Amino acid sequence: MNLLERMVRHSRIIWKRRHDPTGLPFLIFFINSVCNMKCGHCFYWRNLNRRDDLTLEEIFELSNSVGEIDNLNLSGGEPFLHREFATICRQFVRHNKVRQIYVPTNGYFTEQMVEQITDTLKEQALDLLVVELSLDGLSEFHDKLRGVPGSFQKAIETYDALTKLQEGDPRLRIHAVSTATHLNLHELKCLTTYLFERCPQMDHHNLAVIRGDRKNPSLLLPDLHRYRDLYDYFRRLWAPREIGRYGAMVEPMLQWAKLKTLVEQTQVIPCLAGRLSAVVYANGDVSVCEMHKPLGNLRQKSFREIWNSEEAGKLRESIGRKECHCATEVFLWPSIVYQPLQLVQAMIRARVWQKPKPLQSSEKIPSSAWCESDFRL
């Protein structure tokens, strides 16, 4: 997507937000609840591996009721365990005019992923398919946190397979995403160094913070000063690959807003959850965001009935009064980008015009085995 296309898309979404307060540019859809792992930091763990996931027919009914969508974020469970993953993606591309799909994944099921991604990319109208490999540290730490031996190595094998797909279709992009806790900040320095050196076709390594009702309640937020230092290391290390990447300029703004929110414990950026974005869970529950309880279920009411309900309106007003706050990237990102005044403010505060200082060889943390033994779960 070139600069002109980005500006047109940006303007269209802002116009839609102002003239249609119940419009839906962004949909976060938990495509299934099935997962093969037991991640200690998972906030969705109480809802995993249930038997009440939406059927394919019900998912199509959702697609038919939500209208045009710009960005589809498919979560789970493990999204690629859904046998109809590609069919669902292609439905949203064709019917809802989705142009960008983001999928976080544990990367364990290489063959299924290659098959489903290949099928999804048959949709020529799709501009971008971003696969985000979720990794929490190097192999020993990652495997223990996930509860599945060999899961780190499987994710790396999946990366290798995806690079071959990418050679034939550059719309496929490969990212990594890591969740920072009080335990793994040093571990993540080792991990990101390893990924940068080992995975040359990986564009970006996203750094998030733990949130919600995690499976392991002993996992806490990281020290924010150390987290800031860790992000600075990430930014300087990955700077050569961020050049020209869609969303690269937003990353420092997002990290600034996230840290500011965590420090001040209030909305630093007015949140547009429920206005720009919606969440639909695997069982059909509908919410404005992941931090609020569902407003209803698709098996009792249509999406539009739920979305336009009096209860939904009151919750939007509550969010607008800043009666809640969070640092969840998937909601903070559009709230920054699609509010012009907030965008300018974030650009200034994050000093986006300043290029990160190149990371010297002597500053790099070696991605060696000793990193893995610093902390024990």
C-alpha positions, 0 to 999 in steps of 0.5 A, spaced: 500 500 500 503 506 497 502 513 501 496 515 497 492 509 498 494 509 506 491 517 506 485 515 502 484 509 507 485 513 513 480 519 511 475 514 509 475 511 516 475 517 519 469 520 515 466 513 517 467 514 524 464 521 524 458 520 520 456 513 522 457 512 530 456 504 529 460 503 523 465 497 524 472 498 521 475 493 525 473 486 528 476 482 533 474 475 532 475 469 536 475 464 530 475 458 535 476 456 542 480 450 541 487 450 543 493 445 544 497 449 549 496 452 556 499 459 556 500 462 563 499 469 561 493 467 557 487 472 559 482 467 555 484 461 558 477 460 562 473 459 555 478 455 551 476 448 548 469 449 549 464 445 545 459 451 543 463 455 538 460 458 532 458 454 526 460 456 519 453 457 518 453 462 524 459 465 522 457 467 515 451 470 518 455 474 522 459 476 516 452 478 513 450 482 518 456 487 520 457 490 513 464 493 511 470 491 515 477 494 513 481 490 518 480 483 521 484 480 527 483 473 528 484 470 534 482 464 538 484 459 541 489 457 536 486 460 530 489 455 525 486 449 528 479 451 525 478 447 519 475 452 515 480 458 517 481 459 509 473 459 508 472 464 513 477 469 511 475 468 504 468 470 506 470 476 510 474 478 504 469 477 499 462 480 503 465 485 507 471 487 503 476 486 508 483 488 506 488 486 512 488 480 516 492 479 522 493 472 525 496 471 532 498 464 532 503 459 536 505 456 530 505 449 532 501 446 526 506 448 520 502 444 515 495 446 517 498 453 516 501 453 510 495 449 507 490 455 510 494 461 508 495 458 501 488 458 500 486 464 503 491 468 499 487 466 493 483 472 494 486 477 490 483 483 493 486 481 500 492 486 501 495 484 507 495 477 511 500 478 517 502 472 521 504 473 528 508 468 531 507 468 539 513 467 542 515 469 550 522 467 550 527 462 548 526 455 547 526 453 555 522 459 558 517 459 552 516 451 552 515 451 560 510 457 560 506 454 554 506 447 557 508 444 551 515 441 550 518 443 543 513 448 541 519 454 540 522 449 535 515 448 532 514 455 531 521 456 528 520 451 523 513 454 521 517 461 520 521 457 515 515 454 511 512 461 511 518 464 508 517 459 502 510 462 501 512 469 502 517 468 496 511 467 491 506 472 495 509 478 498 502 480 501 504 475 506 508 478 512 511 475 518 511 478 525 513 476 532 509 478 538 511 477 545 508 478 552 512 482 557 511 480 564 515 481 571 519 475 569 521 475 562 524 482 560 531 479 560 529 473 556 525 477 551 532 481 549 535 474 548 529 472 544 529 478 539 536 478 538 535 471 536 529 472 531 533 478 528 539 474 526 535 467 525 529 470 521 531 475 516 524 475 513 521 477 519 519 484 519 517 486 526 517 484 533 511 487 537 512 488 544 506 487 549 504 487 556 500 482 560 493 483 561 486 481 563 485 475 568 491 470 566 491 463 567 497 464 572 495 469 577 503 470 579 505 473 573 505 480 574 506 487 570 513 488 568 517 494 571 515 500 567 522 503 567 525 496 565 520 495 560 521 502 556 529 500 556 527 493 553 522 497 548 528 502 546 532 495 545 527 492 540 526 499 536 534 500 535 535 493 533 529 492 528 530 499 525 533 497 519 527 492 517 522 498 520 523 502 514 517 502 509 513 497 513 506 499 514 505 501 521 512 503 523 511 510 524 505 508 529 509 503 533 513 508 537 506 512 538 503 506 541 508 504 546 508 511 548 501 511 549 501 504 552 506 506 558 503 513 559 496 509 560 499 504 565 503 510 569 497 515 570 492 509 570 487 513 565 485 514 558 491 518 555 488 517 548 480 517 548 478 510 547 474 508 541 472 501 543 465 500 541 466 505 535 471 503 531 472 496 533 468 490 536 469 483 539 466 477 537 468 471 541 468 464 539 461 462 542 458 468 539 458 473 545 459 480 542 463 486 546 466 493 545 472 490 547 476 485 551 476 488 558 468 489 558 463 484 559 459 481 553 453 485 551 449 479 548 450 473 544 449 472 536 444 466 538 439 470 541 440 477 537 443 479 531 449 483 531 446 489 529 441 488 535 446 488 540 451 493 537 445 498 536 442 497 543 441 501 549 446 498 553 451 498 548 450 506 547 451 507 555 457 503 555 460 507 549 458 513 553 462 510 559 468 509 555 467 516 553 467 519 560 474 515 561 471 510 566 475 505 564 482 504 561 487 499 558 493 498 554 491 493 549 494 494 543 488 492 538 484 498 541 489 503 543 492 503 536 486 505 532 484 510 537 491 514 536 491 513 528 484 515 527 483 521 531 487 527 528 488 531 534 490 525 538 495 523 532 498 529 532 499 529 540 502 522 540 507 524 534 510 529 538 510 526 545 513 520 541 518 524 537 516 520 531 521 524 527 527 522 531 531 516 528 533 511 533 540 510 534 543 504 531 545 499 536 552 497 536 555 490 536 557 491 543 550 493 546 547 486 543 545 481 548 548 474 545 542 470 543 545 464 547 543 458 552 545 462 558 539 467 557 534 461 558 536 460 565 536 467 568 528 466 570 525 460 572 517 459 572 
